[in-house]
Every structure is written in C-alpha cells, then in structure tokens.
Amino acid sequence: MPKQRKVGNLLALAVLSVLTQRPMHPYEMATTLRSWGKDQDMEIKWGSFYTVIRNMERHDLIEAVENIRAGRRPERTVYRITDAGRAELIDWARELVSTPEPEHPRFRAGLSVLAALHPDEATALLRRRLDLLEQGVRAARDTLAEHRREIPRLFLVESEYDLAIREAEAAWVRALLTELTDGSYPGLDDWRAHHERSDPTQ
C-alpha cells in the first residue's frame, strides 16, 4: 500500500525535484517542469499548482526565501527546498521505484468487456489499435535516438520505460490478433455464435 504523504499529489514530487536545482518562484517552477516534460511523466493538473505550493509550504517541504518584483509584474515569492523536503523527495522516489502499484489503464477496462463486441469487430478494432501503437513506437524510437545524442541516458530512463511498455503492448495485441484471425483463440466459435444468435439480422 502506498505510504501516506503530507502532500500526496505527484505534482509535489515534481516541484521538489525541480527545486533541487535552485530556488525558484512558482512561475519559473512551472516553466521548468514543462521544459523537462514532467507533464508527460506524470499526470499534472496545472490548475492545482498554486494550491500544491501552499500545502508544501504549510508542511515545511519548501520555504519562502524572498519576494521579487520585475518591472510592473506582480511580486513573486521565491521558494527553496527544505531538509524535510529533500528527505521526502528521496523517500518518495524509493517507494515509487521499488514498489509496484495496481494501475488501471483504459485499455484494460475495454478488454474486460470485449465479449460485448462481435469477434469480427473486435479484431478490426484491435488491428486499428495495433497500427496506432506501431506508429507510436516508431515515433518514440526516433525521438529517443535524437535525445540520446544530447541528453545523458539517466535523464531518459522514463522514456525508455514508456517505449518498452508500448512495445510490449504492441507485441501482445499482435499475438492476440494472430489467434483471432487463424481461429486458434479458445472459445472463438462460441463467442461468434453468441452474437449471431443475438443479432436478429443473422
């Protein structure tokens, strides 16, 4: 079971990570996180950004160090990570890396009701999914190869993981399609017969 966190929003984890670089005001934090692609690594709801910042300050994970003003812009508060924040970052990273957690992808939900579709339609839809997966895999490989020329692998490891997950899903869908098209999928005849009995046009 995941550990109960003082601020459990993963956006807090991203903020702690970015503040290890240097103190920043919230706008700079958000800009840096976007430039790092953190919104691709985790679900970030930017509308809750300032609420998360306030909660982190209240729980002593970050602290204000100064207020700055540039020209006519509103005053901005600069924050830095605290010792408690660094400890939280390390502990949270250890948990996320070491402990598998149940995840609920939408594809799994669709597969759980696959029987509602006629097997011919299911096969066509899975072919469409496989086409999109293969396009995504090719694009991800190209992007990763380009980034590897400039970025150390340590900072691309999450992209490698994402590519591996896409490749694994594509391989699984491809194998399932083989069974559906060559007729070796167990229970395929019963599945088809059920839909043909239920369809008054058959």
C-alpha positions as CSV (number, residue, x, y, z in Angstrom):
1,M,0.0,0.0,0.0
2,P,1.4,3.5,-0.9
3,K,2.7,5.5,2.0
4,Q,0.5,8.3,3.2
5,R,2.2,11.6,2.2
6,K,1.7,15.0,3.7
7,V,1.1,16.3,0.2
8,G,0.3,13.2,-1.9
9,N,-0.2,15.0,-5.3
10,L,2.6,13.9,-7.7
11,L,3.0,17.5,-8.7
12,A,4.6,18.0,-5.3
13,L,7.2,15.4,-6.2
14,A,7.9,17.2,-9.4
15,V,8.3,20.5,-7.5
16,L,10.7,19.0,-5.0
17,S,12.7,17.6,-7.9
18,V,13.0,21.0,-9.7
19,L,13.8,22.9,-6.5
20,T,16.9,20.7,-6.0
21,Q,18.4,22.8,-8.9
22,R,18.0,26.2,-7.2
23,P,15.4,28.4,-5.5
24,M,12.6,29.5,-7.9
25,H,9.3,31.3,-7.9
26,P,6.2,29.2,-8.9
27,Y,6.0,30.6,-12.5
28,E,9.7,29.5,-13.1
29,M,9.0,26.1,-11.5
30,A,6.1,25.5,-13.9
31,T,8.1,26.7,-16.9
32,T,11.0,24.4,-16.0
33,L,8.7,21.4,-15.4
34,R,7.1,21.9,-18.8
35,S,10.5,22.2,-20.4
36,W,11.6,19.0,-18.7
37,G,8.5,17.2,-20.0
38,K,7.3,16.3,-16.5
39,D,3.7,16.6,-17.6
40,Q,4.5,13.6,-19.9
41,D,5.9,11.6,-16.9
42,M,3.0,12.1,-14.6
43,E,-0.5,13.4,-14.6
44,I,-0.2,17.1,-13.7
45,K,-3.2,19.3,-13.1
46,W,-1.8,22.7,-13.5
47,G,-5.0,24.3,-12.1
48,S,-4.0,22.9,-8.7
49,F,-0.3,24.1,-8.9
50,Y,-0.5,27.0,-6.5
51,T,-2.6,25.0,-4.0
52,V,0.1,22.3,-4.0
53,I,2.7,25.0,-3.4
54,R,0.8,26.4,-0.5
55,N,0.3,22.9,1.0
56,M,4.0,22.1,0.6
57,E,5.0,25.3,2.4
58,R,2.5,24.6,5.2
59,H,4.1,21.1,5.7
60,D,7.6,22.6,5.7
61,L,8.7,20.8,2.5
62,I,9.6,24.1,0.9
63,E,10.1,27.6,2.4
64,A,9.9,31.2,1.1
65,V,13.3,32.9,0.9
66,E,12.5,36.2,-0.8
67,N,9.9,38.3,-2.7
68,I,11.0,39.7,-6.0
69,R,9.4,42.1,-8.5
70,A,10.4,42.7,-12.1
71,G,9.1,45.9,-13.6
72,R,5.3,46.2,-13.4
73,R,4.8,42.5,-12.8
74,P,3.2,41.3,-9.6
75,E,5.5,40.4,-6.7
76,R,6.6,36.8,-6.8
77,T,7.7,34.6,-3.9
78,V,10.9,32.6,-4.4
79,Y,10.9,29.2,-2.7
80,R,13.7,26.7,-1.8
81,I,13.5,23.1,-0.8
82,T,14.0,22.3,2.9
83,D,15.8,19.4,4.5
84,A,12.4,17.8,5.2
85,G,11.6,18.3,1.5
86,R,14.8,16.6,0.4
87,A,14.1,13.7,2.7
88,E,10.6,13.5,1.3
89,L,11.8,13.5,-2.3
90,I,14.3,10.7,-1.6
91,D,11.8,8.6,0.4
92,W,9.1,9.1,-2.3
93,A,11.4,8.2,-5.1
94,R,12.5,5.0,-3.3
95,E,8.9,4.0,-2.9
96,L,7.9,4.6,-6.5
97,V,10.9,2.8,-7.9
98,S,10.8,-0.2,-5.6
99,T,7.1,-0.9,-5.0
100,P,4.7,-2.0,-7.8
101,E,1.2,-0.5,-7.5
102,P,-2.0,-1.5,-9.2
103,E,-2.7,0.6,-12.3
104,H,-5.9,0.8,-14.2
105,P,-5.3,1.7,-17.9
106,R,-8.4,2.3,-20.0
107,F,-7.4,-0.4,-22.4
108,R,-7.7,-3.0,-19.7
109,A,-11.3,-1.7,-19.0
110,G,-12.1,-2.2,-22.7
111,L,-10.7,-5.7,-22.7
112,S,-12.8,-6.6,-19.7
113,V,-15.9,-6.0,-21.8
114,L,-14.5,-7.3,-25.1
115,A,-17.2,-10.1,-25.2
116,A,-19.8,-7.4,-25.8
117,L,-18.4,-6.9,-29.3
118,H,-18.7,-9.4,-32.2
119,P,-15.3,-11.1,-32.7
120,D,-15.0,-9.7,-36.2
121,E,-15.5,-6.1,-34.9
122,A,-13.1,-6.8,-32.0
123,T,-10.5,-8.0,-34.5
124,A,-10.9,-4.9,-36.7
125,L,-10.6,-2.6,-33.7
126,L,-7.5,-4.3,-32.4
127,R,-5.9,-4.0,-35.8
128,R,-6.6,-0.3,-35.7
129,R,-5.1,-0.1,-32.2
130,L,-2.0,-2.1,-33.3
131,D,-1.5,0.3,-36.3
132,L,-1.6,3.3,-33.9
133,L,0.7,1.5,-31.4
134,E,3.3,0.8,-34.1
135,Q,3.2,4.4,-35.3
136,G,3.7,5.5,-31.7
137,V,6.6,3.0,-31.2
138,R,8.4,4.3,-34.3
139,A,7.9,7.9,-33.3
140,A,9.1,7.2,-29.8
141,R,12.2,5.3,-31.0
142,D,13.1,8.2,-33.3
143,T,12.7,10.8,-30.6
144,L,14.7,8.7,-28.1
145,A,17.5,8.3,-30.6
146,E,17.6,12.0,-31.2
147,H,17.6,12.8,-27.5
148,R,20.4,10.3,-26.8
149,R,22.7,12.4,-28.8
150,E,22.4,15.3,-26.4
151,I,21.0,14.0,-23.1
152,P,22.6,11.5,-20.7
153,R,20.7,8.2,-20.5
154,L,20.0,8.7,-16.8
155,F,17.6,11.5,-17.8
156,L,15.9,9.5,-20.5
157,V,15.2,6.3,-18.4
158,E,11.5,7.1,-18.1
159,S,11.2,7.5,-21.9
160,E,12.9,4.1,-22.3
161,Y,10.3,2.6,-19.9
162,D,7.5,4.2,-21.9
163,L,8.8,2.8,-25.1
164,A,9.2,-0.7,-23.6
165,I,5.6,-0.6,-22.4
166,R,4.4,0.4,-25.8
167,E,6.4,-2.3,-27.5
168,A,5.1,-4.9,-25.0
169,E,1.5,-3.9,-25.6
170,A,2.0,-4.0,-29.4
171,A,3.5,-7.5,-29.2
172,W,0.6,-8.7,-27.0
173,V,-2.0,-7.2,-29.3
174,R,-0.2,-8.7,-32.3
175,A,-0.2,-12.2,-30.8
176,L,-3.9,-11.9,-29.8
177,L,-4.8,-10.8,-33.4
178,T,-2.9,-13.9,-34.7
179,E,-5.1,-16.2,-32.6
180,L,-8.3,-14.3,-33.6
181,T,-7.5,-14.4,-37.3
182,D,-6.3,-18.0,-37.6
183,G,-9.1,-19.3,-35.4
184,S,-6.9,-20.7,-32.6
185,Y,-8.4,-18.4,-29.9
186,P,-10.1,-20.6,-27.3
187,G,-13.9,-20.2,-27.3
188,L,-13.9,-18.2,-30.5
189,D,-16.7,-20.2,-32.1
190,D,-18.9,-19.9,-29.0
191,W,-18.2,-16.1,-28.9
192,R,-19.2,-15.8,-32.5
193,A,-22.3,-18.0,-32.2
194,H,-23.5,-15.9,-29.2
195,H,-23.5,-12.7,-31.2
196,E,-25.1,-14.4,-34.2
197,R,-27.9,-15.8,-32.1
198,S,-28.4,-12.3,-30.5
199,D,-28.5,-10.5,-33.9
200,P,-31.9,-10.7,-35.5
201,T,-30.5,-9.9,-38.9
202,Q,-28.5,-13.1,-38.9
